[in-house]
Amino acid sequence: MKKEKAIYQGVTPSSKVTAESKFRAALARIIDGSALNVERNAQITQNNVAREAGVDPSALRASRYPALVMEIRDLAGMARADVGSMGHKPHRPRSEERRNEKQRYQDMKRQRDHAAALLASADSEVLRLMLRVRDLERHIEETSPGMVRPQVTMLRVPKR
């Protein structure tokens, strides 16, 4: 009867061992920081272990793999305790830090270039408007010579 129930649920003893070994290998990769399917320094959680094993997170249940789930929870608790006691995350490899610094540098360069383009566009628009004001003032002077109008000083057009 038990064997039929296990087959009915789609889990046979041999597939359970194979699935558990996949989960354990995935857990080892996450601990080592050499994960393939999740971020390299991902937190140790049931969902991340399942994702690293390449299966749906709902496949790793405490009812199916109680010892493994307890081990994952213990490791996750220890990792949280390490972060809490030190006040910061565990040390990341220098190569990853350098990669993050390079990425931030590239992002800042893009932002700088974008800001410079906006500034150049604004400068050209200001210049265009200043020239338009000058032309309109000349037009007013030419069309209304007898009118006395107050003297308006215009900003100097920057030389380029």
LINWOKA-V60603 format. One record per residue. N is the residue number from 1. OMEGA is omega in whole degrees, -180 to 180 (999 if undefined). Layout:
n:N omega:OMEGA
n:N omega:OMEGA
This chain:
n:1 omega:179
n:2 omega:-180
n:3 omega:178
n:4 omega:-180
n:5 omega:179
n:6 omega:179
n:7 omega:180
n:8 omega:-180
n:9 omega:179
n:10 omega:-179
n:11 omega:175
n:12 omega:-180
n:13 omega:-178
n:14 omega:179
n:15 omega:179
n:16 omega:179
n:17 omega:-180
n:18 omega:179
n:19 omega:180
n:20 omega:179
n:21 omega:176
n:22 omega:179
n:23 omega:-180
n:24 omega:177
n:25 omega:178
n:26 omega:178
n:27 omega:179
n:28 omega:179
n:29 omega:179
n:30 omega:179
n:31 omega:-179
n:32 omega:-177
n:33 omega:-180
n:34 omega:-178
n:35 omega:-179
n:36 omega:-173
n:37 omega:176
n:38 omega:179
n:39 omega:-176
n:40 omega:-180
n:41 omega:-179
n:42 omega:176
n:43 omega:178
n:44 omega:177
n:45 omega:178
n:46 omega:-179
n:47 omega:-180
n:48 omega:178
n:49 omega:179
n:50 omega:179
n:51 omega:179
n:52 omega:178
n:53 omega:177
n:54 omega:180
n:55 omega:178
n:56 omega:-179
n:57 omega:179
n:58 omega:-180
n:59 omega:-179
n:60 omega:-177
n:61 omega:178
n:62 omega:-180
n:63 omega:180
n:64 omega:-175
n:65 omega:-174
n:66 omega:-178
n:67 omega:-180
n:68 omega:-180
n:69 omega:177
n:70 omega:179
n:71 omega:179
n:72 omega:-180
n:73 omega:178
n:74 omega:179
n:75 omega:179
n:76 omega:178
n:77 omega:178
n:78 omega:180
n:79 omega:178
n:80 omega:179
n:81 omega:178
n:82 omega:-180
n:83 omega:-179
n:84 omega:-177
n:85 omega:-179
n:86 omega:-179
n:87 omega:178
n:88 omega:-179
n:89 omega:175
n:90 omega:-176
n:91 omega:177
n:92 omega:178
n:93 omega:-178
n:94 omega:-179
n:95 omega:179
n:96 omega:177
n:97 omega:180
n:98 omega:179
n:99 omega:179
n:100 omega:178
n:101 omega:178
n:102 omega:180
n:103 omega:178
n:104 omega:179
n:105 omega:179
n:106 omega:178
n:107 omega:180
n:108 omega:177
n:109 omega:178
n:110 omega:179
n:111 omega:179
n:112 omega:-179
n:113 omega:179
n:114 omega:179
n:115 omega:179
n:116 omega:178
n:117 omega:178
n:118 omega:179
n:119 omega:179
n:120 omega:178
n:121 omega:179
n:122 omega:178
n:123 omega:-179
n:124 omega:178
n:125 omega:177
n:126 omega:179
n:127 omega:179
n:128 omega:-180
n:129 omega:178
n:130 omega:178
n:131 omega:178
n:132 omega:178
n:133 omega:180
n:134 omega:179
n:135 omega:179
n:136 omega:177
n:137 omega:177
n:138 omega:180
n:139 omega:179
n:140 omega:180
n:141 omega:-178
n:142 omega:-176
n:143 omega:-179
n:144 omega:-176
n:145 omega:-177
n:146 omega:-179
n:147 omega:175
n:148 omega:179
n:149 omega:-179
n:150 omega:180
n:151 omega:178
n:152 omega:178
n:153 omega:-179
n:154 omega:177
n:155 omega:178
n:156 omega:176
n:157 omega:-179
n:158 omega:178
n:159 omega:-180
n:160 omega:999
